[in-house]
Amino acid sequence: MTFAELNIDQDIVDALASKGIIEPFPIQTQTIPLGLEGQDIIGQAKTGTGKTLGFGIPILQRLGTEPTPGVKAVVVVPTRELCIQVAEDLELAASNRATKVVAIYGGKAYEGQVEALKDGAQVVVATPGRLLDLAQQRLISLGEVSEMVLDEADKMLDLGFLPDIEKIFSRVPEVRHTMLFSATMPGPIIALARRFMIRPIHIRAQDPDEGLTQANIKHIVYRAHSLDKDEVIGRILQAAGRGKTVIFTRTKRAAARLVEELTDRGFPAAAVHGDMSQEAREKSMASFRAGKKEILIATDVAARGIDVDDVTHVINHTVPDDHDAYLHRVGRTGRAGKTGIAVTFVDWDDLHKWKLIDKALEMGIAEPLETYSSSPHLYTDLEIPEGTKGRLPGSHAPAVRDAGARSGERRERGGRDRQRSRGGSGSGGAATDREAKPAAEQHGHDGRADRPAHEPKTEAQPTADGAPRKRRRRRRRGGSTAEAAAQ
């Protein structure tokens, strides 16, 4: 079946075909005909199976080829990255008609978004917070909305957006067409649907022989040691057929550290996490989509906004919090019908958490195999060439020079600065003595060897008249001079 057979307007069919999108996915074949008729829908399908066009095509076609200016359709999503991605997909589908699409989300200046609204945008893709903010400032009117969509509704529930969703529904007309899409469907979401939807049809798009996880994704689970993970990842990144790769970490700090580590090992990596500015996050995503950076390291906040078809591997640096988070992480690969590989590292302390995920998803891997970077099965499982190490050729030497910096950057910088201002450790004050001592201890005997200017003074001590006093006097003068120069 093709999109043309679903009674979709030809201009939309042509727009999708220009990007090679011709055949619909199961969730699309089931939801698009009902959506075109104005039927309220609860659409449930695994991530990466085409939910966006499942609701996007109906709302665009129902608005017509030349809708009047003003907001007529609202799509609410939980994250900024997903907001950008959904808006781009809708812009593609509407590229041959006059419909204007605008993405409304936080972390960006208001002016550009408000200008797009004043320019007559008819479709708004928004995160709840920024949408309510603009509505409260009367910068956006929701009084003429006829199409309402909640995408990734379960994630909005997890992030505590349910009260915001209720406020948004209170601002749109009661008579409207509403669709709700999500990969999972917990009880509160069902209750929300019953409250704000009119006799919705619940659609589950899943192959009868398929389990809870996607059949086109190979799941590999290892019990790994935290100190060996970076080396294991470095070897996995050299596996045969490895393309774009997403690595998920539990914390923002871990993501930032891993970017530095992989870059040092010679791998082009970028990060997306909450401590980055919106501009930096968008830059990282753009470089990843364009292939300038083949590795993206992200926290869970970005899991649902990474919609890139050619991701071959997903690596869970740590175990996700629950089975839903696991599904959304690994769903970054195996998208659009392609195959993928998901590798999960289980720390000893997280073994109980993994067993709960394994039981919920019926994976049959309750006891992950203990694995190290030298384990033979690591190479065979992931088709890693024999003899591969965790660094790309040519990156080893710089890594050795920078080893001390990685083990204690802050202390090392201080030590190097103090070495530049040599002489201040004599009688330059108690604070100077306390600071100089760790630096000397850290370098051991080499610390003195690195200060050749001091050696002649040490050898000359027994031969000079009044040497003790003169040495102290000279050292004080040298110390104050060096300190003044350093300042």
N, C-alpha and C positions, 0 to 999 in steps of 0.2 A: 504493500500500500504506500502511496505517496501523499504529500500534503495536498496536492491538487484534488485528490479523491475525497477530501474531508470538507468540501464546499467552502474552502478558504478563498478569499479574494485573490485574483491573479497577481496583483501587484505585491501582495505579501509573499505568495509562492515564489515569485521571481526574485524578491529580495533575499529570501532564504537560500534559493538555489545559487545565487551569486557567491555564496560562501560554502557551497557544497552540502547544504542541509536540504535533503530531498525526502528522506523516509522518516516518518514520525516514530517515536518510541511508544511503548504500550500505554504509559500514563497519558500521552498526548492523544492517542487514538480514542481513548475512553473519555477524556475530559473535554476536548475541543468541541465535539458536536453538541454536548450538553451545555457547555458554556456559551456557545453561539445562540442557543435558544433562551438564555437568561436563567437557567436552572442554577440554584445555589448548590455549591459543590464542596465536599471535604475530600481533597485529593491526597492520598498517601502513597508514597513510593520512596525507594531508597535514593539517597543523594547521588547526583550525577546522572539521573535518568531522564532529565528534560522537563522538570516541573515548570521552569520559567516560561517556556513557550506554551506549556499546557494552559496557563492562565493568560499569558501575554497576547497570544493571537486572538482569543475571544474578545478581550477588552478593546483591542485596537480595531477589530472589525466592527464591533457594535457601536463604536464612536463614529464610524464613517470615514470616508476618504478626506473630507474637508470639515472637521469639527469646528464649531465656533470657539473663539478664544475663551480661556478660563478653565479652571481645574474641573475635569469631568471624571477622572479615574485616579485612585490613590492605591499604591502598592506599599505596604508597610513591611519592612525587613528589620532584623535585629542588629546588624553590624554595618559599619561604614563600607567595608570591602564588598560585602554582598550587595549593598545599595548601588555601588558603582557598577558591579558586574551585571545586575539585573537591568539597570538603566541602559547599559551598552547593548544588551540583547534586544530590548524593546526598540531602541533606536535603529538597530539593524532591520528588524521586522517592519518598522514604519518608514524606512528610508525612501520608499517610493510614493509616500503620501504626505499630506501637509501637517500631520500630527506632530506636535513638539513634545519631547520628553525631557524632564529635568530631574536631576538627583539632588535631594535635600538631605544633608547630613552634617553632623557636628565636626569640629576641628578645622573648618574652612570659614572664610569670611562670609558674612551674610550678603554682601552687596551683589556678588555674581548670581547667587541663587534668587534673590529678590528681583533682580533685573530680568531673569528668565521667566519668573512668574508674571511680571508686568508685561513681558513680551507676548503673553498669551498661551503659555504652556498648558496643554490639556491633560497630560499624564504626569503624575508626580510619583517618584519612587523615593521613599523617605524612611529615616530612622525615627522612632517614636518621639524622642526628646526634642530634636530640632523641629519636627513637624508641629508639635504642640507649642513650642516656643514662638514660631512664626504665627501660628493661629491666635495665640494670646496677644501678640502685638498687632493683630489685624493686618498682617502682611500677606496672609493667604486666606482665601475664603473656601470653605468646604461645603457651602450650602447647595451647590449644584452637582455634587458628586453622585454619579449614577452607577459607578463600578468601584467595588471595594475588594481588595485582596490582602490577605495576611499570608506572608511567605515565611517559612521556617518558624511556625508558630510555637513549637515546643522550645526552641532556643529563646524566644522572647519571654516565655514563661520562666525558663531557667535564670534569665538575667533580671527578672523582677519587673518586666515591662507590662504586666497584666493590668495594673491600674491605669497606665498611660493608654493602653489599647481601649479600655472602657471609655476614657475621656474622648478619644478620637471618634469612637462610634457615636458618642453623644452629640458630636458636632456635624455629622453627616445626616442626610435625610433618612427617614425610616424606610421609605420605599426605595430600594436599590438592589443591585445584583451583587451578591457577596460570594467570594470563593476563598477557601482556606487550604493552604498546602503545607505539608510538613513530612519529614521522613518518619517520625514517630508520633504517636497520638496518645499522650497521657490523659488521665481523667479530667483535669482542669481545662484542657483544650476542648474536649468533647462538651463540657459544660458551657464553655464560652460560645461554641458553635450553636448550641441549642438556644442560647440566650439571644444571639444577634443574627441568626440565620433563619430562613423560612423553609421548612421541610427540605433540608439539604440531603443530597445523595452522597453516600460515603463510598468512594472508589479506592480500591486497593489494587495497585498494578504490580503484580508479582507472579513469576513463573511458578506453577504448582510444584515442580520438582526442585525449586531453589530453596535453600535454607534461609536463615535470618541474615546471613552475610552474603555479599554479592559473589556469585559463582565465578565471575571472571577475574577475581582477585585471589592471588595466592597468599595465604597467611602463614608467616613464619614467626615463631615466638622463641626467644632465647632468654635463659636466665644468665644475666651478664653482671660483671663486676663494674662498679662505677668508674674505677680508675682505668679500665681497659676499653670503655665504650668509644672514646675518641679514635682509638686505633682500629677498632672493629668498623666504625663508620667509614674511616678513611679507606679501608679495604673494600667495603660494600660499594663505595662510590666509584670503584674501578671495575665493577662487575660487567660482564658482557651484556650489551644492549641497554645499559643504564642511560636513561635520558634525564629529563627534568625530575628533580627530587625534592620532596617536602619533608622536613624534619620537625617534629613537634616536641617542644619542651614544656615542662610544667610551669616554669617561672620566666619572667622577663630577663632576670639576671642571667639565667642559664642560657637563654637564647643569645644574648649579647656576647657571652663568653664563647659559645660554640662558633659564632661567626668569626671571631678573632682566631680561634684555634684552627678551623678549617682553612681560613685564608692563609694562615701561616704554613699550613701543609700543602698549599698550592691549589686549593679548590676555590672556584669563584662562588662566593656565598653572599646572600643578602638576608636581612631580618625584617620581620613584621611583628611588633609587639606594642603593648600599651604605653611604654615610656617614650616611644618615638612620636614626633609630630606627624600630623596627618599628611603633610607634604612629603616627609621622609618615607612614610608607609606607602604612599602612592608611587613614589619613585622606585622603591624596592619591588613593588608588584609589577610596575611597568618593565623594569629590567628583567624580571623573571619571565614574564610573558613573551618578551622579545627575544629571550635566549641569551641575553648578555650575562646574566647570572643563572647558572643551571641549578643552583641549590637555594632553596628558600627555607629559612628557619623561623618557625612561628609558634606562638602560643595559641591556646584554644580559641581566643577571641577572634582569630582570623580564619578559623577552620572552615567556616561556611562561605567565606568570600573568595576562596581560591578556586576558581572555576577555569582550569586550564586543561584542555583535552589531552595534551601529550605528556602528562606526568606519569612516569613509569614506576617510580618507587615512592613509598611513604615509609618513614622511619619514626617510630615512637621512641624517643629518647628515654621516656619514663612511661609507666602505665597510666592510661587515662583514668579519670575519676569513676566512670561507670561505662556500661555497655553502649549507651547512646552516644557518649563522647567518642568511644572507640569507632563506632560506625561512621560518625561524621569525619573523624580524622582519616581513616583509611579510604573513605569515599572520595578523597582528592585524586586518587588514581582509579584506573578502570572506568573512566568516564566515557560517555558517548559510545558505549559498546566495546571499547578497547580493553585489553588485559592489563593487569598491574600486579605489583608485589608490595605487600605490607609486612614490614619487619618491626617487631615489638621487643624492647628490652625490659626484662622484669628484674628489678632489684630484689635481693633476699627479703627486705622489709615489706615489699609490695606483693609478695607471693599470694597472700590472702585476698588482696584486691583483684589480682588477676584471676584467681579461681572463681570469684563471683562473676566476672565478665565472661569467662569461659562457659560457666554454667548457663548464664542467661542467653548466650548466643549459640549454645550447643556446638561448640567448636571441637571438643574432644582433645584439648591440649592443656589439661589441668596442671600437668607437671612439665614445665618447659625444660628443654635440654640445656644443661650447664655448658656455656660456650665462652671461649676466649678467642683472641685474635689469631692464635696459632692452631685452633681446632680444625681438623681436616674437614669436618662436615660443613663448616662455614663456607669453604671454597666450593664444595660440590652443590650445596643448597642454592647458592646464589650465582653460580657459574663465574666465580672469580678466578682469574688466571693464576696458576701455581707460581709461588714466589712473590706474589704481590705484597707490598708493604703499605703502611697507612699514610705515606707521603708520596706526592708526585715527584718524579725525578727533577733534581735541581732545587727543590725546596728544603732539602735536609740541612745544608750548611747554614743558611740564615736562621733556621729553627734552633740550631745549637747555640749560635751566638746570642739569641734572644731568650734562652732557657731561663736565665736568672730573672729576666724581666717578667716572664709569665708567672714564676713562682712567688714573686713578691714585688710587683711593679712599684708600688708606692715607696716601699723601704729602699729598694734599689736606687730609685731616682734620688732619694735623699742622700744615700751613700755616695753616689757619683758627684752630687753637688758639693758634698763636704770634701771629697777628694780634690775637687777643683780649688777649694779654698784651704789648701793645706797650711798647717802651722797654727790653726786656731785651737788645737787640742792641748796646747801646753798650759798656759795660765789664762786662757781667754774666757774663763768663767766656768761655773759648774755645769751650766746647761750645755755649753759647747763640749765639755768632757763627756757628758752622758750621751750626746748625739754621736760623737766621733767613735766611741768605744764599740758600739754594735757594728759600725761599718768596718772597723779594723778586724773585729772578730769574724765578720761574715766573709772577708777575703782571706783570712788566715795569714800565713806568712807572705802570700802573694800581695797582700795589701801593702806591706812595707816595700816589697820589690817594685811596686807600681809607683813609688814615690822616690825616684832617684835623687831629687833635689835635697832630700833629708839625709841621705847616706853619707855624703862628705862631712856633714856636721857631726854625725855619730862617730866617725873614725877620727876626727880631729879633737875630740874631747880630752883625751889624756895629755896632749902636747901643748895646749894653750895655757898661758898664765891666767890665774883667776877664772879658769874655764867654767866652773859651775855658774858663777854670777854672769859672765859674759854670754854663756849659752842661753841662760834664762832671759837676759836682756834682749839678745838677738831674736829669740823665739817669740818673745812678746811683740817686738817690732814687726817680725814677719807675719805673726798671726793677725795683728791689727790691720796690717797692710792688706793681707789676703782677704780678711773679712770685709774690709772697706771696698776692695775691688769686687768681691762677690755681691755686695749690696748694690 
